[in-house]
Amino acid sequence: IEMYSKLIHTVDHVEGYLRKGFDALDAFLCHTWAVTVTGAPKPWAARFIEKHERSARAWYGGAVGHVAFDGSLNTGLTLRTIHFADGVASVRAGATLLYDSDPVAEEAETELKASAMLQALAVSASGDGDGVETEAAESVDAFDAAAAGVGKRVLLVDHEDSFVHTLANYLRQTGADVRVSRFGDAARLAISDEGPWDLVVLSPGPGCPSDFDLSGTLDACAAAKAPVFGVCLGLQGIVEHFGGTLGQLDTPVHGKPATVSSKGGATFDGLPAEFDVARYHSLHAADVPDGLKVTATTDGDVVMAVEHSTLPIAAVQFHPESILTNPRHGLRMLANCLRHLKYD
């Protein structure tokens, strides 16, 4: 978590080595997708926009950099950067539109994001530079999950969600060797042919479990005797797979904090009876089948976690990897799954 002018950003620092036969341009091209602007790839949102909006959106961000003669490449993102053309200075700033967005608050967010330019123009016009603020970057120490994953292999099934690689990072902080595989045939082949896996994690995702054939993924896990932990969509898929039904909340809760009451179980070993989490869902487990035990709830009876009665399968409806969930609690849950979910 880093502090910038007027805003807080979550930032990933990624290091790696080029495979033989690849150069810096290959590395650049393989990651120049929407993640560099939106904060995370959102293919479902992009498809919705393309289908429903009548006109194309204007530019929002860009990049600047250079290619050196030694084959190296150095680029930087230009986001909320002042653009000058024909004597006009402009900056692109957007708000986060949610189900319960407040138009006044969203407008204030855009003005906050553009405030560096507005302030610079105001200072330039007045000739007074004393009002320019600078903010130092800060960081938050990561929680040590006691190396619960050292020597263990984890397969994270990607259901096209913005949190997938954040979740992968949390899992890696346990010391586990984590591989991310796209849902469908790729994931099922990885489960069956590239195991054994100490844990298969079903990521969050948009839509419904049937959109990603989660039941087929769970069949592959059962055949390979791979323990399973589901997050959000993953919980919904597990509930449906074992005969339960889903319902729709009266009001979607996307990016909302909630207090969860734990009823015990392997997932919450060592955690307090109540703790705060982040909810991002509109579907929920309306009817939990007999084979699953409800291990956490919120708002009285909304199911927040389940565990199978006899199989090493567990899931949470909330996001343990979200900044709204205490990082120590989120990492402890993942460490618990790596410790406790296993076939005899």
Buried (B, 14 or more C-beta within 10 A) or exposed (E): EEEEEBBEEEEEEEEEEEEEEEEBEEBBEEEEEBBBBBBBBBEBBEEEEEEEEEEEEEEEEBEEEEBEEEEEBEBEEBBBBEEEEEEEEEBBBBBEEEEEEEEEEBEEBBEBBBBBBEBBEEBEEEEEEEEEEEEEEEEEEEBEBEBBBEEBBBBBBBBBBBBBBBBBBBBBBBBBBBEBBBBBEEBBEBBEEEBEBBBBBBBBBBEBBEBBBBBBBBBBBBEBBBBBBBBBBBBBBBBBBBEBEBEEBEEBBBBBEBEBEBBEBBBBBEBEEEBBBBBBBBBBBBEBBEBBBBBBBBBEEBBBBBBBEEBBBBBBBBBBBBBBBBBBBBBBBBBBBBBBBBEE
